[in-house]
Amino acid sequence: MSDILYELAAVLKVRKQADPDSSYVARLYHKGLDAILKKIGEEATETVMAAKDGVPEKLVYEVADLWFHTLVLLAQQGLGPDAVLEELQRRFGLSGLEEKAARDEQ
């Protein structure tokens, strides 16, 4: 199951070169960064609303949509899940307050 991020990232990378009429993702890439960012904003809002509804299945569905579209953004920017996973690993074991303080110093 944990390989799904990498499998999806590989598909998204291929779709960057695909005909916009051939897939939803190819169409998003063709529309550009603003369209991808708009979609992420929509999915983030839907995630918040699902959390407020208190229905676990709806929340999982919306988080999956949000993760998917952030993976589209990462691929569009030439990045993949490893970049995010490495950053999470770097933060692991730090308190949130320590991590924020380190960011504020930069």
C-alpha positions in Angstrom: 0.0 0.0 0.0 2.8 2.4 0.8 4.1 2.3 -2.8 0.9 3.9 -4.1 2.4 7.4 -3.8 5.3 6.4 -6.0 3.1 4.6 -8.5 0.8 7.6 -8.7 3.8 10.0 -9.0 5.1 7.9 -11.9 1.7 8.1 -13.7 1.5 11.9 -13.1 4.9 12.4 -14.5 3.9 10.6 -17.7 0.7 12.6 -17.9 2.7 15.8 -18.1 3.5 14.9 -21.7 0.1 13.6 -22.6 -2.5 15.2 -24.9 -4.8 17.4 -22.8 -7.8 15.6 -24.4 -6.5 12.3 -23.1 -6.8 12.7 -19.4 -8.0 15.0 -16.6 -4.5 15.4 -15.3 -3.0 16.2 -18.7 -5.7 18.9 -19.0 -4.8 20.3 -15.6 -1.1 20.5 -16.6 -2.1 22.1 -19.9 -4.1 24.8 -18.1 -1.1 25.6 -16.0 -0.1 26.4 -12.4 -3.0 28.7 -11.6 -5.5 26.0 -12.5 -3.7 23.4 -10.4 -3.5 25.9 -7.4 -7.2 26.7 -7.8 -8.1 22.9 -7.7 -5.9 22.5 -4.5 -7.8 25.4 -2.9 -11.1 23.8 -3.8 -10.0 20.4 -2.4 -8.7 22.0 0.8 -12.0 23.7 1.4 -13.9 20.5 0.7 -11.6 18.7 3.2 -12.4 21.3 5.9 -16.1 21.0 5.2 -16.0 17.2 5.4 -14.2 17.3 8.7 -16.9 19.6 10.0 -19.5 17.2 8.8 -18.0 14.5 11.0 -18.4 11.7 8.5 -15.1 9.8 8.4 -15.7 8.3 4.9 -16.3 11.8 3.5 -13.2 13.1 5.2 -11.0 10.3 3.8 -12.4 10.8 0.3 -11.7 14.6 0.4 -8.2 14.1 1.9 -7.5 11.7 -0.9 -8.5 14.3 -3.5 -6.4 16.9 -1.7 -3.3 14.6 -1.6 -3.9 13.7 -5.3 -3.9 17.3 -6.4 -0.9 18.2 -4.3 0.9 15.3 -6.0 -0.1 16.9 -9.4 1.4 20.2 -8.2 4.6 18.5 -7.1 5.0 16.8 -10.4 4.2 20.0 -12.3 7.1 21.6 -10.3 9.5 18.7 -11.0 9.2 17.2 -7.5 7.8 14.0 -6.1 6.6 12.5 -2.9 10.2 11.9 -1.8 10.8 15.6 -1.3 7.8 15.8 1.1 8.6 12.5 2.8 12.2 13.7 3.4 11.0 16.9 4.9 8.6 15.0 7.2 11.5 12.8 8.2 13.7 15.8 8.9 11.0 17.2 11.2 10.3 13.9 13.0 11.2 14.1 16.6 11.2 17.9 16.7 8.5 19.5 18.6 6.2 21.8 16.5 7.4 24.7 18.5 11.1 23.9 17.8 10.4 23.5 14.1 8.6 26.8 13.9 11.3 28.6 15.8 13.9 27.2 13.4 11.9 28.5 10.4 11.4 32.0 12.0 15.2 32.3 12.4 15.8 31.9 8.7 
